[in-house]
Amino acid sequence: MQSPFRRSVASITAAAMLAGCVSTQASRIGVDDGRDACRAFVVQLDSTGNFFAEDILRGAAIGAGTGALAGGAIAAASGRRGSDILVGAAIGAIAGGVIGGTAGYLQARQRQAQSQGALVQAVAGDLQNENRQLAATQLAFNQLVDCRVNVANRVRADVRAGRLSREQGMAMLAYQRDLMRRDVALAQSINEKIGTRGGEFDTAIETLAPGTKQAVQARRAVAATPTTARVSAPIRIRPEANAPQIGQLSSNEQVTVRPAEGNFALVETSSGVRGYVPASAVGVRGLGSPTAAVGGGRGAEGEFRQLAATNIARRDSFAESVQNADRLAQGQGFELAG
């Protein structure tokens, strides 16, 4: 027969595993009313987020389970009984959940690995899989944001051409704005899960390739500075030549600028439009490859650093794209005169 202590620990562990699971697709993305032209992209983004949620819960459950056992054991060893032991287990579960989210992954891999080389290989394989998932999530979010911006641009064009009245156009844009805000909330939720997993990977990366994260982030940590645009250029939602246009930079316009990935720069106009233009348009150099800061290196160590740098850069890029989309939804992205 199970003791009350073991039953309580099992309950705590089960609660840790189920915490955060009470979520349905309808609660995250709403019910399809047939009016959303971008619905397929919303569903796709939501589905890519499942990967990060499932893995986070697994890591947290392992950490909380071991933490509960440790907390209860400490209370029992100190001579306490009954409710005191349960309190100790609960405290252990909370602490274990935190540890499991930052060091539990690396500790598990260390226990499994037969050598340092095997450990590096195992973490590298996990990073490779994570990077693929991050790329898929970024693509899904890009496609969704592109769809929203393109719909808004079509509505504006229809109002200008007289195919829609001003009132109709404003109503349609308000609807798209509401949908975009929900999209951003979904992306922010996914980004939080990515960040939790990122904490686990950061611990492993710093242990196996010290200084990698600092090198990648130092490269991006350039303060925005005021400048004058050299030429006119379209302002795009992300640093890609075919990304949707969200504004227009005029020659000699005063903006703040920060170098971005590739050959782009992130600019913000005096009216609050924030997006990407060719770096040459504002007289700066782009950042080039996101992994350039860590160099090529040789052998397994060099390959590991490249995978780690890619992981860090992709996490940062997704977070920045979510922030930019949020600004678009809150600002001029869905105004009739945008």
N, C-alpha and C positions, 0 to 999 in steps of 0.2 A: 504493500500500500504506500502511495506517495505521501511524504511528509508535507505539512502545511507550508514549510519553507520552500520545498521544491516546487509545489504547486504555485506558490506566489512568484517564484523566480520565472517559472514558465509563463505566467500571466504577464509579468513585466516584459519579458522578451517578446511575447506575442503582441503586446501593445506597441512596442517599439517597431515591430515589423509592419503593423497595420497603420501606424501614424502616418498621415499624409496620403494614404491609399484611397481615402474617401473622396474620390473625384471621378466624375464622368465626363465623357467627351462633350455632352450637351452643356454641362456647367462650365467647361473651359471655352468652348467656341460657339455656344448657342445653338438653337435649332434652325435648320435650313428653311427659310421662308420662300425660297425660289427666286429671290430678287438679287442675290449676291453673285455678280459675275466672277468673283474671285474665290468662290467657295472651295473649289478643288485645291487651291493653294493653301487655304486655311487648314483643311483636313490633312494635307501633306505635312505642313509644319508641325501640327499637333502630333502626328504619328512619329516624326523623327524625335520628338521630345521624350517619347516613351522609353527609349534606350537609356537616357540619362537618369530618369526617375527610377527605373528598375534597378540599375546598378547602385545608385545611391542608397536605396532602401536596403539592399542586401548588405552593403558595407556597414550601414548604421545598425542593422539588426545584429550582426556579428559583434560589433563593438558594444552594443547595449547588453547583449546576452552575457558576454564575458565580464563586463563591468558590474552587472547585477550579481553574478556569482562572487566576484571579488569583494564587492561591498558587503554582501551578506556574510561572507566568510570572515571578513575583518570584524564585523559586529559580533559574530559568534565567538571568535577567538578572544575577544576582549571580555567575554563573560556575560554579555547581554543576551536576552532571550526574547521570544515572542515578537511584539510589535517593534522593538528596537532593531531586531534583525531585519524585519521587513523594511524599516526606514533605511537601514544601511544598504539593503539591496536596491532600493529605489534611487538613493543617492549615487550608488555605483552605476546604475543604468544610465543616469543622466551624464555622469562623467565619462562612462564608457562610450556613449554615443558621440561625445566630442572627440575622444581619442580615436574612435573608429573612423571618424571622418577625416582625420589628418594624418594618422600614422598607421592605422589598422591595415590599409592596403599594403604598404611596404613591409610591415611585419609579417603579414601572411605570405608574401612573396619570398621573404628571407627564409621563412621556415620551410618552404617548398624547394628552394634552390639548393643544389648540391655544391655549388661553387659561386664565386663572384661573377665569373663569366656567364654562368647559367642564369644568375639573377639579372644581369644586364640584358641578356637575350629575352628573358620573360617580360621584363618591363618594356623593352623596346617593342615587343609584339603587341602589348596592351596599348602603347602609345600609337602604334600604327593603326590599330583598330579604332581608337578614339579619334584620331585625326580624320579617318574616313567618315566617321559619324558627324564630326564637327563640320566637315565640308558639305555633307548632305543637309544638315540643318541650316547652314549658311545659305546654300542654294535655294532651299525651300523658302526661307525668309526673304531672300532677294526677289524671288519670283512673285511672292505675295505683295511686297512693297511696290515692285514694278507695276503689277496689275492695278493696285490702288491709284498710283500716280497716273498711269495711262488712262484710267477711267475718268479721273478728275480732269485731265487735259482734254479728253474728248467732250466732256460736259461743257467746259469753257468754250471750246471751238464751236459747239452746237449753239450756245447762247450768242456768240459773236455772229454766227451765220444766220441767226433768226430761226433756227430749227427748234429751239426751246425758248420759252419766255424766261425773263430774269428770275421770276419767282420759282419756276420749275427747276431752273439751274441751281438756285440756292438750296432748294429742298433736297435735290439729288446729292449735292456736295455735302450737306449736313449729314445725310445718311452715310456717305462714304467716310466722313470724318469719324462718326460713331463706330463704324466697323473697324477703321484703322486703330482707334484707341483700344478696342478689344483685341485686335491683332498684337498690338504692342504689349498689352498686359500678358497675353499668352507667351510672347517672346521673352518678356522679363522673367516670367516663371521658369521657362526653360533655361534662361541665362543663370538664374540662381542655382539650379541643379548642376549646370555645367561648372559653376564656380565652386560648388561643394566638391565635386569630383576633381576639379583643378587643384584644390587644396591637397588632396591625396597625392596627385601626381607631382605637385611642387615639392612635397616632402621627399618623394623618391628621386626626383630630378636633382635636387640640391645634394642628396646623399651620393648619387652616382656620377653627377656631372656638375660640381659646384660652380656657381657663378653664371650658369646659363641664363637663368631668368633675369638676373640683373643686367646682363649684356643685352638681351632682347628689349627689355623695357627701357633701358637707358637710351637706346637708339630712337625710341618713339617719344621720349620725354623732352620734347623741344617746345618751349613756350611759344604761344601765338604772338606774333608781332605785327604792328601796323605797317601797311605798305600801300603803294599805288599800282593798280593794275596796268600792265604794259599794253595789253590788247583786249578786245572784247572776246568773251568765250562763254559757252553754255555752262551753267552750274548744274552738276549732276548729283543724283542721290548717293552714289558711291563711286569709288575711284576706278571706273571702267568707261571706256570710250563709248560703249553702246548702252550705258545705263540711262534711264529716263531723265529728262531735263526738268529741273524744279525751279530754275531761275536763269537770269542772264547777267553776266558780268560785263560792265561797260568799260571801255578804255578810259584810263585815268580815274577810275572809281576808287575811293578809299575803302580798304578792307583790312581785316586782320587775317593772318595767314600762318599755317603750320604745315611743314612737309608731311606728305602722306605716302602710302605704299605705291610702288611702281613709280611712274613719272607724273604723279599728281600732287596737288596741294589742297589742303582743307581750308576753305575761306568762309568768312562770315561777313555779310554786308551790313551796312548801317541800318537797313530795314529789318535785319534779323534772319535773312535767308542764309542757311548754312549748308554747304555742299562742297563738291570737288570740281576743280578745274585743272587743266594741264599746268604742271609746275612752271613751265616757261612763261605762261601768261602773267604770272606774278613775280617772276624773277627769282625763283628758288629752285633747289634741286630736290627731286623726289627721293624717297628712302630706298628705292630699289627693292631687292628681295627681302622678305621679312626675316630670313635666316642668315643674312649676310654678316650680322654682328658676331656670330659664333664661329665663322670660318668653316672650311671644309673638313679639316682634320683627317686623320688616317685611321683605317680599320674600323673595328666595332665601336671604339670610343667616338670617333668622328661621326659615324652614322647615328649613334645614339644622341649626340648633341644636336644633330640636324633634326631628328624626330622630335626631340624635346623642344627645340626652338620653334618648330612648326606648330606644335601643340599650344605653346604659350601665345604665339602670334595669332593663331586662329581663335583662341578664346578671347583675346583682347579685341580682335577685329569684330567678332560677333557682338560683344558688349558695346562697342562703339557704334555699330550699325543699328542696334536697338535704340541707343540714345539718340541717334540722328533721326530715326523714324518717329520717336516720341516727340522730338522738337517739331517735326513736320506736321504731326497730327495736332499739336497744340498751337502751332503758329499759322503760317500762310499757305500751307500745303493744300488746303481745301477751301480757300476763299475764292470767290468768283473772279477777282481781279488778280489771282496769283500767277 
